[in-house]
């Protein structure tokens, strides 16, 4: 059985690319923190990959609330970011340095990052063909 992964990104195109790139996992996609919290309330995930910059509740707010929704799930959260946009973001990223994947990233780096915190396929996956 494939390990489960929740990907949270408000850009549906990016979320779709991430889902396709991580096809050896059972990937659910949420496009907002609110939607992601609903998914986490319904079930647990082996890993959660959350964009830090989300409209409304951002990734930091999602992280603060996920433990209330499903205790223990906060340990499975990792973040993607293109960089800190505020002092709050900078402080958060500094305290969670090992849990952050900096954008832009190559697909193989993404796969290694996910494999390191979720487990799963030990082999390298072929890159997606360009369309």
C-alpha positions as a Markdown table, in Angstrom:
| # | Residue | x | y | z |
|---|---|---|---|---|
| 1 | Unk | 0.0 | 0.0 | 0.0 |
| 2 | Unk | 1.3 | 3.5 | -0.9 |
| 3 | Unk | 2.0 | 5.9 | 1.8 |
| 4 | Unk | -0.4 | 8.8 | 2.0 |
| 5 | Unk | 0.6 | 12.4 | 1.4 |
| 6 | Unk | -1.4 | 15.6 | 1.6 |
| 7 | Unk | -0.1 | 18.4 | -0.6 |
| 8 | Unk | -1.3 | 21.9 | 0.1 |
| 9 | Unk | -0.8 | 24.6 | -2.5 |
| 10 | Unk | -3.2 | 27.3 | -3.6 |
| 11 | Unk | -1.8 | 27.1 | -7.2 |
| 12 | Unk | -3.7 | 24.2 | -8.6 |
| 13 | Unk | -1.2 | 23.8 | -11.5 |
| 14 | Unk | 1.7 | 23.4 | -9.0 |
| 15 | Unk | -0.4 | 21.0 | -6.9 |
| 16 | Unk | -1.1 | 18.9 | -9.9 |
| 17 | Unk | 2.6 | 18.8 | -10.9 |
| 18 | Unk | 3.5 | 17.8 | -7.3 |
| 19 | Unk | 0.8 | 15.1 | -7.4 |
| 20 | Unk | 2.1 | 13.6 | -10.7 |
| 21 | Unk | 5.7 | 13.9 | -9.6 |
| 22 | Unk | 4.9 | 11.9 | -6.4 |
| 23 | Unk | 2.9 | 9.3 | -8.1 |
| 24 | Unk | 4.3 | 6.5 | -6.0 |
| 25 | Unk | 2.4 | 7.9 | -3.0 |
| 26 | Unk | -1.3 | 8.2 | -2.5 |
| 27 | Unk | -1.5 | 12.0 | -2.9 |
| 28 | Unk | -4.4 | 14.1 | -1.9 |
| 29 | Unk | -4.4 | 17.8 | -2.8 |
| 30 | Unk | -5.9 | 20.8 | -0.9 |
| 31 | Unk | -5.8 | 24.3 | -2.3 |
| 32 | Unk | -6.3 | 26.1 | 1.1 |
| 33 | Unk | -5.5 | 25.6 | 4.7 |
| 34 | Unk | -9.2 | 25.4 | 5.5 |
| 35 | Unk | -9.6 | 22.5 | 3.0 |
| 36 | Unk | -6.5 | 20.8 | 4.3 |
| 37 | Unk | -7.7 | 21.0 | 7.9 |
| 38 | Unk | -11.0 | 19.3 | 6.8 |
| 39 | Unk | -9.0 | 16.5 | 5.1 |
| 40 | Unk | -6.8 | 16.1 | 8.3 |
| 41 | Unk | -10.0 | 16.0 | 10.4 |
| 42 | Unk | -11.3 | 13.2 | 8.2 |
| 43 | Unk | -8.1 | 11.0 | 8.2 |
| 44 | Unk | -4.4 | 11.0 | 9.1 |
| 45 | Unk | -1.6 | 11.2 | 6.6 |
| 46 | Unk | 1.9 | 9.8 | 6.5 |
| 47 | Unk | 3.1 | 13.2 | 5.5 |
| 48 | Unk | 1.8 | 16.7 | 4.8 |
| 49 | Unk | 3.6 | 19.1 | 2.4 |
| 50 | Unk | 2.3 | 22.6 | 2.9 |
| 51 | Unk | 3.1 | 25.8 | 1.0 |
| 52 | Unk | 4.0 | 28.5 | 3.5 |
| 53 | Unk | 2.3 | 31.3 | 1.5 |
| 54 | Unk | -1.5 | 30.5 | 1.2 |
| 55 | Unk | -4.3 | 33.0 | 1.0 |
| 56 | Unk | -6.4 | 33.4 | 4.1 |
| 57 | Unk | -4.8 | 31.0 | 6.7 |
| 58 | Unk | -1.2 | 30.6 | 5.7 |
| 59 | Unk | 1.0 | 27.6 | 6.3 |
| 60 | Unk | 2.0 | 28.8 | 9.7 |
| 61 | Unk | -1.6 | 29.1 | 10.8 |
| 62 | Unk | -2.3 | 25.7 | 9.3 |
| 63 | Unk | 0.6 | 24.2 | 11.4 |
| 64 | Unk | -0.7 | 25.9 | 14.6 |
| 65 | Unk | -4.2 | 24.4 | 14.1 |
| 66 | Unk | -3.4 | 20.9 | 12.8 |
| 67 | Unk | -2.6 | 19.5 | 16.2 |
| 68 | Unk | -6.0 | 20.6 | 17.5 |
| 69 | Unk | -7.7 | 18.8 | 14.6 |
| 70 | Unk | -5.7 | 15.6 | 14.8 |
| 71 | Unk | -3.1 | 15.4 | 17.6 |
| 72 | Unk | 0.3 | 14.1 | 16.5 |
| 73 | Unk | -0.3 | 15.0 | 12.8 |
| 74 | Unk | 1.8 | 18.2 | 13.3 |
| 75 | Unk | 4.9 | 16.0 | 13.4 |
| 76 | Unk | 4.2 | 14.9 | 9.8 |
| 77 | Unk | 4.1 | 18.5 | 8.4 |
| 78 | Unk | 6.8 | 19.9 | 6.2 |
| 79 | Unk | 6.8 | 23.2 | 4.3 |
| 80 | Unk | 7.6 | 24.6 | 0.8 |
| 81 | Unk | 8.5 | 28.2 | 0.4 |
| 82 | Unk | 10.0 | 30.7 | -2.0 |
| 83 | Unk | 11.4 | 32.6 | 1.0 |
| 84 | Unk | 10.3 | 34.5 | 4.0 |
| 85 | Unk | 8.0 | 37.4 | 3.3 |
| 86 | Unk | 7.8 | 38.8 | 6.8 |
| 87 | Unk | 9.7 | 38.8 | 10.1 |
| 88 | Unk | 7.1 | 36.2 | 11.3 |
| 89 | Unk | 7.9 | 33.9 | 8.4 |
| 90 | Unk | 11.7 | 34.3 | 8.9 |
| 91 | Unk | 11.4 | 33.4 | 12.6 |
| 92 | Unk | 9.2 | 30.4 | 11.8 |
| 93 | Unk | 11.5 | 29.2 | 9.1 |
| 94 | Unk | 14.6 | 29.6 | 11.3 |
| 95 | Unk | 12.9 | 27.4 | 14.0 |
| 96 | Unk | 11.9 | 24.8 | 11.4 |
| 97 | Unk | 14.9 | 24.8 | 9.1 |
| 98 | Unk | 15.0 | 21.0 | 8.7 |
| 99 | Unk | 11.3 | 20.9 | 7.7 |
| 100 | Unk | 11.5 | 23.3 | 4.8 |
| 101 | Unk | 12.0 | 22.7 | 1.0 |
| 102 | Unk | 13.1 | 25.9 | -0.6 |
| 103 | Unk | 11.6 | 26.8 | -4.0 |
| 104 | Unk | 12.4 | 26.6 | -6.7 |
| 105 | Unk | 13.4 | 22.9 | -6.5 |
| 106 | Unk | 14.1 | 20.1 | -8.9 |
| 107 | Unk | 11.7 | 17.2 | -8.9 |
| 108 | Unk | 14.4 | 14.7 | -7.7 |
| 109 | Unk | 15.1 | 17.0 | -4.7 |
| 110 | Unk | 11.4 | 17.1 | -4.0 |
| 111 | Unk | 11.2 | 13.3 | -4.1 |
| 112 | Unk | 14.2 | 12.9 | -1.8 |
| 113 | Unk | 12.7 | 15.4 | 0.6 |
| 114 | Unk | 9.4 | 13.5 | 0.7 |
| 115 | Unk | 11.1 | 10.1 | 1.0 |
| 116 | Unk | 13.2 | 11.4 | 3.9 |
| 117 | Unk | 10.1 | 12.3 | 6.0 |
| 118 | Unk | 7.4 | 10.0 | 4.7 |
| 119 | Unk | 9.5 | 7.0 | 3.7 |
| 120 | Unk | 8.4 | 5.1 | 0.6 |
| 121 | Unk | 10.1 | 4.3 | -2.7 |
| 122 | Unk | 13.9 | 3.9 | -2.3 |
| 123 | Unk | 14.6 | 4.1 | -6.0 |
| 124 | Unk | 14.9 | 7.3 | -8.0 |
| 125 | Unk | 11.8 | 8.0 | -10.1 |
| 126 | Unk | 12.2 | 9.1 | -13.7 |
| 127 | Unk | 11.5 | 12.8 | -14.3 |
| 128 | Unk | 8.2 | 13.8 | -15.7 |
| 129 | Unk | 8.2 | 14.3 | -19.5 |
| 130 | Unk | 7.8 | 17.9 | -20.5 |
| 131 | Unk | 4.6 | 18.7 | -22.4 |
